[in-house]
Structures are given as C-alpha cells and as structure tokens.
Amino acid sequence: MLSVAAIRGILQCYNLNASDVLCEQVRSYIELLLRWNKRLSLTSVATSEEIVKYHFAESFLATAACQSLDGRLADVGSGAGFPGLALKMYVPSLRVSLIESNLRKCVFLAEVIRALELEDTDVICSRYEDLESSTKPFNFVSARALGAIRSLLEWMATAIPDHGRALLWLGATGVDEASVFPNWAWDPPFAIPRTKGRFILVGSPKITS
C-alpha cells in the first residue's frame, strides 16, 4: 500500500495539493476498493499507484476545469465512486448525491461513505432516467465515461437550474459528440495532464427566452 507521502507526491505531479487527512482518506478508500474488487467488478486498474492517478487525480482535476465548485452535485453512474465521491473528499463542502443503478455498487458506495465518515453524501440507487421530476435541482452534474451522451445531456438540462454546470470526463470523440448539441454552451475542453486524448468538458444549458 502506498504511503501518505507517496500519494501526495503523485497528486503533486498533477499540480494538486493534498493534506495528510486527504491522503489518509485516499489510502483507506484504496484498501476498500481493492478488497471489494475481488468479488465485485469495480475497476480494471490493478495497482494503488494507478488508482491514485486514474481515479483520484483525474477526479480532483475538476477543481481546475471548473473554478467554483460549491453547492449540490449529482454524480451519474458513480460505479466505484469516481468522480463524485472523490470530489467530495477534495471539496468537503460539496453536498453530493451518487446516482448508481447497480445495487451491489450502491452497497459499496455506502460502505465508503460510512468508513470515511463523509457528511452530506447520499446514494441514490436508480437509473438517472428514472428519477422523479420532483428531485431537487443540482448546481453540478458529473459523469465519467458514460455512453448515450444525447440522453444524458437531455436529463442534465432538466437537473441543473440556470447557471448550473455539467462536468463530463470524455475522450476526444466524446468531446466532439457533445460539442455539436446546439442547446449547450461549452468551455474549451480541459486536457487531463499526463494522458493522451482525455478531457474534462464543462458547460451549461443555454438559457432560452
């Protein structure tokens, strides 16, 4: 298992600062993830170092792609908790809802929340398409490597109020696909350091009169 110093060093390679408390949380999370991954397919990333790089650092970089990350965030298709649960760790003031349709993955997410004692964080065991329209609007909605961009953006447009923001972790093809939707205004894609062709795309639905 990586030391706190090693975790901090990896994150610093991405220009990310991390306290001892955060690095200890990352260590605990990795231990849970690797233990549960033996019986539940949560990640194909096999080593602790790669987990810090691919899952944690790339999630934390949302704070560079989207300057003001504060309020209520919904993470769609949370899976093993990335980026939503990682962002909660990096920005403790966030109020986070993890939307995941797989019951066993929901149990894992709940266990991480309990073990790390994360407040203002809940798990919604549902497909995002099936959430009731009465669900409170979010300030941010995040999603990583989900297909069906069209239906996702249609749902996101109803889930975030005026000036809300969507954060998408995408490859170059996904960026091109999202960019053609006329009802969305996108910031320039944020290139994820130390990767080839992976980006964080941040944007908002266009306000129509």
Backbone torsions as a table, in degrees:
resi	resn	phi	psi	omega
1	MET	NA	141.3	-179.4
2	LEU	-68.3	148.5	174.6
3	SER	-81.0	166.3	175.5
4	VAL	-58.7	-42.3	-179.8
5	ALA	-63.3	-39.6	179.9
6	ALA	-66.7	-41.1	177.6
7	ILE	-62.6	-45.1	178.9
8	ARG	-60.6	-41.1	-180.0
9	GLY	-62.6	-40.9	178.2
10	ILE	-63.4	-45.7	-178.6
11	LEU	-64.9	-34.6	178.3
12	GLN	-64.9	-26.0	175.9
13	CYS	-64.2	-20.2	177.2
14	TYR	-103.4	14.9	-177.1
15	ASN	60.0	37.0	178.8
16	LEU	-111.3	127.0	176.0
17	ASN	-89.1	144.0	-178.2
18	ALA	-144.5	131.1	176.8
19	SER	-78.2	166.9	174.7
20	ASP	-59.3	-38.9	-179.5
21	VAL	-61.9	-46.2	179.8
22	LEU	-63.6	-43.3	-179.1
23	CYS	-64.5	-35.9	175.4
24	GLU	-66.1	-39.3	176.2
25	GLN	-61.7	-42.8	178.4
26	VAL	-61.0	-43.4	177.5
27	ARG	-58.3	-47.3	-179.0
28	SER	-63.6	-41.3	179.4
29	TYR	-61.3	-46.5	-179.3
30	ILE	-60.6	-41.5	178.4
31	GLU	-59.1	-46.0	177.8
32	LEU	-63.5	-44.4	-177.3
33	LEU	-60.6	-46.6	-178.7
34	LEU	-68.0	-35.7	178.9
35	ARG	-66.7	-47.9	-179.6
36	TRP	-70.7	-27.5	-176.7
37	ASN	-67.1	-17.9	178.8
38	LYS	-68.4	-25.8	-178.5
39	ARG	-122.3	-7.0	-179.1
40	LEU	-139.6	122.7	-176.0
41	SER	-70.7	100.6	-179.0
42	LEU	-108.5	-34.2	-179.2
43	THR	-154.1	148.2	173.7
44	SER	-95.1	-3.5	178.4
45	VAL	-79.1	121.0	-164.4
46	ALA	-95.3	-26.3	-173.6
47	THR	-109.1	153.9	-179.9
48	SER	-59.9	-41.9	-179.5
49	GLU	-60.6	-45.2	-179.9
50	GLU	-68.7	-32.8	176.5
51	ILE	-62.8	-43.2	177.9
52	VAL	-61.7	-43.2	-178.5
53	LYS	-68.4	-55.7	-169.1
54	TYR	-77.8	-39.3	-175.9
55	HIS	-93.3	-51.6	-174.0
56	PHE	-80.5	-54.9	-177.1
57	ALA	-58.7	-45.3	-177.4
58	GLU	-68.1	-27.5	174.0
59	SER	-73.5	-46.9	-178.5
60	PHE	-59.2	-28.1	-177.0
61	LEU	-65.1	-9.4	174.0
62	ALA	-59.1	-27.9	179.7
63	THR	-70.4	-19.7	174.2
64	ALA	-88.6	-35.9	-179.4
65	ALA	-74.3	-32.0	-178.3
66	CYS	-126.5	103.5	-166.9
67	GLN	-59.8	-43.7	-176.6
68	SER	-110.0	102.1	-177.3
69	LEU	-114.4	90.2	-175.4
70	ASP	-149.4	138.4	179.5
71	GLY	124.5	-139.7	-174.5
72	ARG	-110.4	126.6	-176.9
73	LEU	-121.1	134.3	170.9
74	ALA	-108.2	129.7	177.6
75	ASP	-107.9	116.0	-173.3
76	VAL	-91.9	129.1	-179.2
77	GLY	66.2	52.0	-169.7
78	SER	-62.0	-32.5	179.5
79	GLY	59.7	-113.3	179.4
80	ALA	-86.2	3.6	175.1
81	GLY	107.0	14.3	-177.7
82	PHE	-118.4	131.5	7.4
83	PRO	-90.5	-10.2	-166.3
84	GLY	-59.5	-49.5	-176.7
85	LEU	-71.8	-35.3	175.9
86	ALA	-63.0	-40.7	178.9
87	LEU	-64.7	-35.4	176.0
88	LYS	-60.9	-39.3	178.5
89	MET	-66.7	-39.4	-176.0
90	TYR	-79.3	-31.8	178.9
91	VAL	-124.6	82.2	-172.8
92	PRO	-58.4	-23.1	-178.6
93	SER	-73.9	-15.7	178.5
94	LEU	-62.3	142.3	170.1
95	ARG	-104.0	117.1	-165.8
96	VAL	-118.8	133.0	170.6
97	SER	-115.0	123.5	179.9
98	LEU	-98.0	115.4	-177.0
99	ILE	-100.8	113.8	-175.7
100	GLU	-144.9	131.6	-175.4
101	SER	-89.1	-17.7	-178.2
102	ASN	-85.3	117.8	-174.4
103	LEU	-59.8	-43.1	-177.1
104	ARG	-66.6	-35.9	176.4
105	LYS	-69.2	-33.9	175.6
106	CYS	-62.0	-39.8	178.2
107	VAL	-63.3	-41.8	177.1
108	PHE	-61.5	-46.8	-179.2
109	LEU	-59.8	-42.1	178.4
110	ALA	-62.9	-36.4	178.7
111	GLU	-67.2	-39.7	177.5
112	VAL	-63.8	-44.6	179.1
113	ILE	-58.5	-43.2	-179.7
114	ARG	-66.6	-47.1	-175.1
115	ALA	-65.4	-37.3	-178.1
116	LEU	-91.2	-1.8	178.3
117	GLU	54.8	50.1	-179.3
118	LEU	-87.6	124.5	-179.6
119	GLU	-90.9	162.9	177.1
120	ASP	53.3	42.3	-179.6
121	THR	-137.8	128.6	179.9
122	ASP	-136.1	160.6	179.3
123	VAL	-112.1	127.8	176.7
124	ILE	-109.6	108.3	-177.2
125	CYS	-86.2	90.3	-174.4
126	SER	-167.4	156.1	164.7
127	ARG	-72.1	141.4	-177.8
128	TYR	-62.1	-32.3	-179.6
129	GLU	-64.1	-23.7	-175.4
130	ASP	-93.7	-1.7	-179.6
131	LEU	-67.3	139.4	-177.9
132	GLU	-66.2	147.5	-179.2
133	SER	-64.7	-16.4	-179.6
134	SER	-77.9	-7.4	178.4
135	THR	-56.3	134.4	-177.7
136	LYS	-59.0	143.6	179.1
137	PRO	-67.6	156.5	-179.1
138	PHE	-109.9	155.9	172.6
139	ASN	-81.8	-30.0	-179.2
140	PHE	-140.9	146.7	170.8
141	VAL	-131.1	129.0	179.8
142	SER	-116.8	153.4	176.1
143	ALA	-157.4	141.4	-177.6
144	ARG	-127.1	121.6	171.9
145	ALA	56.7	36.4	174.2
146	LEU	-92.2	145.0	173.4
147	GLY	-81.9	-168.3	175.6
148	ALA	52.1	57.5	-176.8
149	ILE	-60.8	-36.8	-177.7
150	ARG	-59.7	-51.6	-178.6
151	SER	-67.2	-33.6	177.9
152	LEU	-63.7	-46.0	-179.2
153	LEU	-68.1	-33.9	176.6
154	GLU	-63.1	-41.6	178.9
155	TRP	-70.0	-42.3	-179.9
156	MET	-58.8	-37.1	-178.4
157	ALA	-63.5	-26.4	177.9
158	THR	-90.7	-18.4	-173.9
159	ALA	-89.4	-21.8	-179.2
160	ILE	-114.4	135.1	-179.7
161	PRO	-75.3	-175.0	176.3
162	ASP	-53.3	134.8	178.6
163	HIS	73.7	6.7	171.6
164	GLY	-71.3	163.8	-172.9
165	ARG	-129.8	140.6	172.2
166	ALA	-103.1	140.2	177.5
167	LEU	-125.9	117.6	-176.2
168	LEU	-121.2	130.8	174.2
169	TRP	-95.7	114.6	-169.6
170	LEU	-139.8	157.8	165.5
171	GLY	-83.5	178.4	-176.8
172	ALA	-60.5	-39.1	179.5
173	THR	-64.9	-41.3	178.1
174	GLY	-63.7	-38.7	176.8
175	VAL	-61.5	-45.2	179.0
176	ASP	-61.2	-41.6	-178.4
177	GLU	-65.5	-44.3	-179.3
178	ALA	-68.1	-34.2	-173.4
179	SER	-66.8	-19.8	-176.3
180	VAL	-85.2	-7.5	-178.1
181	PHE	-73.4	120.8	-170.7
182	PRO	-71.0	-20.8	-175.1
183	ASN	-90.8	12.0	-179.0
184	TRP	-125.4	142.6	173.9
185	ALA	-112.3	123.2	-173.2
186	TRP	-113.0	141.9	168.0
187	ASP	-72.2	162.4	172.6
188	PRO	-56.3	136.9	-178.5
189	PRO	-56.9	136.6	178.0
190	PHE	-90.9	112.9	-179.6
191	ALA	-74.2	125.5	179.4
192	ILE	-73.6	120.6	-178.5
193	PRO	-59.0	150.3	174.4
194	ARG	66.0	22.1	174.6
195	THR	-130.7	165.4	175.6
196	LYS	-113.3	111.3	172.7
197	GLY	72.8	30.6	173.6
198	ARG	-121.0	140.5	-170.0
199	PHE	-140.1	159.4	164.8
200	ILE	-109.9	121.4	-178.4
201	LEU	-106.6	125.1	-176.3
202	VAL	-120.0	132.3	179.5
203	GLY	-163.7	178.2	-178.4
204	SER	-136.8	150.8	172.4
205	PRO	-64.2	141.0	176.8
206	LYS	-71.0	136.8	179.5
207	ILE	-80.7	122.0	179.9
208	THR	-103.3	139.9	-178.9
209	SER	-86.2	NA	NA
